[in-house]
Each structure stands twice: as structure tokens, then as C-alpha cells.
């Protein structure tokens, strides 16, 4: 690792050893397994320094190796080691290179799982970068998935207080310059809400319903964006949480979604269509029949919105469960 000529080869070798040990853990005897424990601390510290180098290839290989090595050998109480690693990962969380951001966030999550005590470093160093990334117009695909996993892990590991993180994410709304960023921010809020306790989740749902009922289109642009965000959050949360287990929630949401189809704002119409389709994934027995029934009764404009909801339901269901799950639902 300390030889510049053999550095990348050594990183790949360590990664291969670690991944092989994990793959063969069930079939190998304990004495036959290759343990990296004797060199774990020194290897992680050395590789963390590579993240400060200019070479993108070196950083990419290092991040991939760190994730594997920490996942397979990283259970540790060495808070200083993992806290320093989080500090070195933070500068790479940026929309200037989304692939490195994805790898950095993945390594950060692995480090937090291995050593929950490094949560303070997560909060101080990585979280501000992650919040900035959450409203980037460029955020998508693997980087978005890793960002959602990062926010979820900060809640499940108690690295960040749920209410505080919810407030910080909501305060990012004015920074969303366009539709894409607003939709991503909603997914981040839904992710942490799904990861928190049922009591706090119920509180967010109740607050969201209260903000949406009344079916009005705000004249103020900031208020309109806040309503749009609430609609999107309700749908993204409904995709991963069965809202039908909460008394009266799905009936109220159904009224809200169909009511906003009448809005004078195209943004709110499409946000309600998006939310209806995604909420149907988690509460199929309630929302899917409602979509089909409404398709038979409404005019062409509403049918377009309902078909968009149905398309969203099919896309999300296919991603989550595959074609068989979609076929059985329809």
C-alpha cells in the first residue's frame, strides 16, 4: 500500500481477500478463513489518506475496497479510526462527481454500521455535504440510492435526531431550483420518516394530512412548493410503509389526491398523480381499485393523470417485486 507502483494492485488484493472471506464464510472452517484483523486498522488508515490524492482511479478503487473491508471485518470500537475516516470521506460527497459520491456515501454507511460511536463525525462532517447533495439538480441513480441509505442509517444508528434532520431537510426546500430536486428532497424526507419510530412516523403523517386538506392552490410560490413537497412525501412514504394500518389515513389521502387533480397548478396536479401511484404500492388494496374506478368515471384530462399514477405504480412495483408482483396486483 505504501509503494506508489503497487498501491492499486494491493488495494484490489485486499478487497478480493475480504470479499472472498465473506462469500465463503458458510463453507470454510474458522481456521481456514483469511482474517484481515491484524492489518485492518493500519490498512484503513493508509487507504483513508489515499482519498486526499488527485488520482480519481485511486480514489475509486480505495472507496470500493473500504466498503468491502469494513463490511466484512469492520465491527470495531475504534471510534477515532472511523471518525477520521468519515472526515476524509466528506469532501468527496459532491455533485461534481456523482459516482465518487455514491461510493463515499456507501463507505460512510458501512463505517457507521461497524462503529455507531462515530455518529458525531457523521453529523459534523458528512451530513452537511449530504444535505447539500439532496437538493442538487444532478442527483440521480446510484448516488440518490446511496444518499437515501445514508439518511436512513443516520436515523437507525441514532447518529442524528430524527426531528432535527427532518427540520434540516425541510429547510432545504428553497434551495430546490427545479422539479427534479424537489422530488429528490421528498424521497429523502420519506426515507428518514420510514426509518424512525412508529410514533414519530404517525406525527409526520398527521402533520402532512393537515397541511394538505382543504384542497387549495396557494398563490405564493413558496407555499405552493411546500404543498407540492407534502404531496410528494406522502406518496414516497406510502410506497415503503403501508398507510392503511393507520386509521383513516388512506381515505383522507384518496380525497386529497383526487381533489388536487382539480388544482389550477400543473405542478400540484402532477405531484398528486405521482403520490397516488406510489402510495398504491404500499396500500394496493385501497388505492389501486380507486385508480381503476376513477379511470372509468373521469374526463380525458383526469384520465391522463390517473394513467400516470398507474404507470408509476407499475414502475415502482416492478422495481420492488418484479413482473410477477405487478401481474398479481392487476
N, C-alpha and C positions, 0 to 999 in steps of 0.2 A: 504493500500500500504506500510505503514511503518513497518508493522508486518511481519516478515520473514515467519511465518507459513501460513498466509492468503494472502500473496503477489500475487501469481499466480492466485488464485481464484478472487481476487479483480481486477486484470488486465483483466481477461476474462469477468468479470461482466461489467466493464466499456466499453469494446469492444462490448459486446452484447447490452448494452443500446444505444450506439452510432449507431450501425448498425440497430437496431430496429427503432430508431427515423428516420433514413434515409428511410428505407423501407416503413414506414407508414406515411411519410410526406404528401402525397397527400390525405390521407383519414382522418387524425386526425385534430381536431381543434387546433388552436395555444395554447389554454390554457391546452390542454391535452398532449401536447408534453413534453417529458422529456429533459430538456436542461442541458448540462454539463458545460455551460459557467461559473457558479460561481466557479467551481473547475478545469476549463480547464488548466489554467496556472500552478497551483501547481501540477496537475496530470502529465502534460507533463514534467515538470522539474524533478519530482521524478522518472518517468519512464526512462528519459534520463540517470539518474545515474545508473539504472539497466544494461545499456548496457556495463558498465565497469566491471560487475561481471563476474565470471568464468563460471557460470552455462549456458550451451547452451540452455536448456529449457526455462530458464528465459529470455534470450535474444530473443529467437524466439517468445515467447508469447508477449513480450514487443513490438517488431517491428511490429507484426501483429496488435496489439492494437493501436499503434501510427498512423499507416497508416489510420485505420478506423476513429479514433477520430479526426485526423487533417482534413481528407477529409470531415467529416460531421459537424465539429464545429470549424474548424481552421482558417477561414478568420480573419486575425488579422494584426495589425500594430506593434505588439510587436517584433521588429527586434531582440532585444537581446535574447529573448526566442528561436526564430527559428535559429538564428545564432549559439547559443550554442548547439542546437540540432544537427545541421549539423556537428559541430566539434566532437560530440560524435558518430555520425553515420560513419564518415570517416574511423576509424580504422577497421570497420567490412567489408569494401569493399575490398575483397581479394579473390584470387582463392583457398585459404586454406579451405574455406567453402562457396561453391557457393550458397547454399540456403540462408544463412545469408546475403550474398552479394546481392542476389535478393531482399530480404526483406528490407535491408538497403537502397538500391537504390530506391525502391518503396516509402519508407517513406521520403527519401530525395526529391523526385519529388513532393510528396504531400505537404511537407513543403514549397517548392519553389512556388508552385501554391498558397498556402494560404498566403504567405508573400514574394512577389518578392523582397522586400528590403533586404532579407538575401542572395542575389546573391553573395555578396562579400565573405561570408563564404563558399559558394559553390565553388567558384573559388579557394580560398586559401586552403580549407581542403579536399573536396570531389573530386574535379576534378583531382588532381594528382593521387589519388587512382584509379579513373575510367580510366584514360589514361593507367595506368599500366595494369589494368584488360583487356583492349581492345586487347592486344596482348598476352594474356595468351593462352597456348595450351589447357587448360582445359575448357575454357569458352564455354558454350552451353546452350540451352534450356531457362528456365525461367531467369537465370542470364543474358544471352545475350539479351533477350527481354527487361528486366528492364534497362540494360545498354543503349540500343538504345533509350528507352523512356527518360532516364536521359539526354542524349546528346541533344535530340530534345527539351526538356523543357528548358535547359540552353540557347538555341537559341531563342525560342519563348518568354522567360521571360527576354531576354537581360542580362542574368547573365554573359555571356561570349560573346565577339565579335566573329562573325562568321569567319572572316578571320584569327583571332588568333587561334581559335580552329581547323580550317582546317589545319593550319600550324603545330600545335602540333600533330594532328593525323598523318599527313603525315610523320612527323619526327619519328614516332614510327615504320615505316616500317623496318628499320634494326633490330628491336627487335623481329620481327616475325620469330621465329625459324623454322616454317614449314608452310605447305599449309593451315591448319585449321586456324591458327592465321591470315594469310594474308586475307583469305576470311572474317573473322570476322571484321578485320580492314576496309575492303571495305564497309561492311554493316554500320559501324559507320559513315564513311565519307558520304555515300549516305543518311543516316538518317538526318544528320545536313544540307546537301545540299537541301533536300526536305523541311526542316523546315524553311529555310531562305527566303529572298525576291526573287521574280522572276528575278530581275536584277542580283543579285549575283549568283543565280542558273544558269542563262544563261552564266555567266562568267566562272563558273566551267565546264559547258558542252563544251563551246568553247575551253577552255584550254585542256580538255580531248581529244577532237577530234584532235586537233593539235598535241598532243603527240603520238597519235596512227596512224595517217595517214602516209603512206609510206610503211607499211607492211614489216618491217624489224625485224629480230631476233637479239637482241643485244648479243655481245659476252661476255660482262661484266655481272657478276651475279647480281650486284646491279641494273644495268639498266634494266635487264630482269625482275627483281622483280617489278620495277617501272611500266613497261609496263603491267605486269600481274595485278597490282593493278588498273591501269587505266581501263583496260578491265572490271574487276570485278565491279568497281564503276559505270561504265556506265550501266551495266546490273541491278545492285541493285537499282540505281536511276530510271531506266526505269520501274522497277516493280511498283513503287509508284507514278511516275509522267508520264503523257502522253507526251512523247517526240515528238510525231507527230505534236504538236501545234507549235513547234519551226521549222522555215523554214529550210528545207534541212537536218535536223539533222538525221532523220531516214534513209534516203537514204545513207548518209555518213556512218552511223553506220552499215548498212547492208553490205556495201562493206568492211568495216573494219573487221567485224566478219567473213565473209566468206573468206576474204583474210588471216586471221590468221589461218584458217584451214590448210593452206599450210606451216605453220611455222615448222622449224626443232625442235622447243621446244615443248615437250609434255605439259609442264605447260601452255604455251600460247594457244595451241590448246584447252585444256580443259577449260581454262579461257574464251576463246571466245565462246565456246559452252554453258557454264554456263550463260554468259552475254546475248547471243541471246535468250535463253529460258526465262530469267527473263524480258528482255526488251519487249518480246512479251506479257507479262501480261498487261502492261500499254498501249501498242500500238498494239493491236491484229490485227487490220485491215491491218497493214503494215507488221509486222514480221511473223505472223502465216502463211499467204499464201506463204511468201518467204521460210519458212522452208519446207512446203509441196512440193512446186515446186522444191526446191533443192534436196529433197529426191528422186525425180524421175529421176534426171539427173546425180547424182554423184556416184562415186565408193563406194565400201563397207566401206573403212576407213572413208570417209566423211559421209557416211550414219550413221555410228556409232555415230559420233559427232552430227549430226543433230537429231538423235533419242534421244540422251542425252539432247539436247535442248528442244525437245518436251516433254520429261519426266519432265524436270524442269518446263516447262510452266504448265503442268497438275498439278504437285505437288503444285506449288505456287497458281494457280487459285483455286484449291480445298480448300487450306487453307484459302484463302481470301474470296471466294464466295460460296464454297460448290460444290457438284457434279452437280447441275443444271447449274451453271455458266460454268463449263467445257463442259458439253454436248452441250450447246447452241453455244459455240465457235467452237467446232469441227463439 
